[in-house]
Every structure is written in C-alpha cells, then in structure tokens.
Amino acid sequence: MRCGRSASRRSPSRSWRPTTSQAPIEQTRIERRRQADVSHAAALRRARAERAARAAGTAAAVPQAAPLGRTA
C-alpha cells in the first residue's frame, strides 16, 4: 500500500483528463474578457475625446456607444 501512495505523489494520475464541460466555461471566460476589452476601449475613446474637447474649449461630441451584449 505504501508503494502505491508514493507513486501517486511522484506523478499525476493518468486517468485525469480535461472534460469537455470545461470548454463552454473557457468560451464564456474568453467572451467576457472580450466584452471587457471592448468596454475599456470605448471608455478610453470617450475620455480622450472629452479631454481634447476641454483643451480646445468646446463641448465634446462623443457618439453614444452601441449597447453591449447581455451578461449572464
């Protein structure tokens, strides 16, 4: 019995394999990250436009962004 335990500590179990159920979770994580990046880029564009407008002494004409996709 002792021999089996030490062998399992040395190397991971060969029976463990990623399941296909992890794929949708990973896809969801990637999609949320993409949406966060889109939102962040839009915020940067708005901030830059507002800063440029303040520097020029005019009102910022920032177009309204398209609504993002629904979240879970």
C-alpha positions as CSV (number, residue, x, y, z in Angstrom):
1,M,0.0,0.0,0.0
2,R,2.8,2.4,0.8
3,C,4.3,1.8,-2.6
4,G,1.1,3.0,-4.3
5,R,0.9,6.2,-2.4
6,S,4.5,7.3,-3.1
7,A,4.0,6.6,-6.8
8,S,0.9,8.7,-6.8
9,R,2.8,11.6,-5.2
10,R,5.5,11.4,-7.8
11,S,3.4,11.6,-10.9
12,P,-0.1,12.8,-11.6
13,S,-2.8,10.3,-12.2
14,R,-3.1,9.3,-15.8
15,S,-6.9,8.9,-15.5
16,W,-7.3,12.7,-15.1
17,R,-8.2,14.4,-18.4
18,P,-9.8,17.7,-19.0
19,T,-13.5,17.2,-19.7
20,T,-15.5,18.7,-22.5
21,S,-17.6,20.5,-19.9
22,Q,-14.7,22.9,-19.3
23,A,-14.8,24.1,-22.9
24,P,-18.0,26.2,-22.5
25,I,-16.7,27.7,-19.3
26,E,-13.5,28.7,-21.1
27,Q,-15.5,30.1,-24.0
28,T,-17.6,32.2,-21.6
29,R,-14.5,33.5,-19.9
30,I,-13.0,34.5,-23.2
31,E,-16.2,36.2,-24.3
32,R,-16.5,38.1,-21.0
33,R,-12.8,39.2,-21.4
34,R,-13.5,40.4,-24.9
35,Q,-16.5,42.4,-23.8
36,A,-14.5,43.9,-21.0
37,D,-11.8,44.9,-23.5
38,V,-14.4,46.5,-25.8
39,S,-15.9,48.4,-22.9
40,H,-12.4,49.6,-21.8
41,A,-11.5,50.7,-25.3
42,A,-14.8,52.7,-25.6
43,A,-14.1,54.3,-22.2
44,L,-10.6,55.4,-23.3
45,R,-12.0,56.8,-26.6
46,R,-14.6,58.8,-24.6
47,A,-12.1,60.1,-22.1
48,R,-9.7,61.1,-24.9
49,A,-12.4,62.9,-26.8
50,E,-13.6,64.7,-23.7
51,R,-10.0,65.7,-22.8
52,A,-9.4,67.0,-26.3
53,A,-12.7,69.0,-26.2
54,R,-11.7,70.6,-22.9
55,A,-8.3,71.5,-24.3
56,A,-10.0,73.1,-27.3
57,G,-12.6,74.8,-25.2
58,T,-15.6,73.2,-26.9
59,A,-18.2,70.7,-25.9
60,A,-17.4,67.1,-26.6
61,A,-19.4,65.5,-29.4
62,V,-19.0,61.9,-28.2
63,P,-21.3,59.5,-30.1
64,Q,-23.3,57.0,-28.0
65,A,-21.7,53.6,-28.0
66,A,-23.7,50.6,-29.2
67,P,-25.1,48.6,-26.3
68,L,-23.0,45.7,-25.3
69,G,-24.3,42.2,-25.3
70,R,-26.3,40.9,-22.3
71,T,-24.5,39.4,-19.4
72,A,-25.3,36.2,-17.6
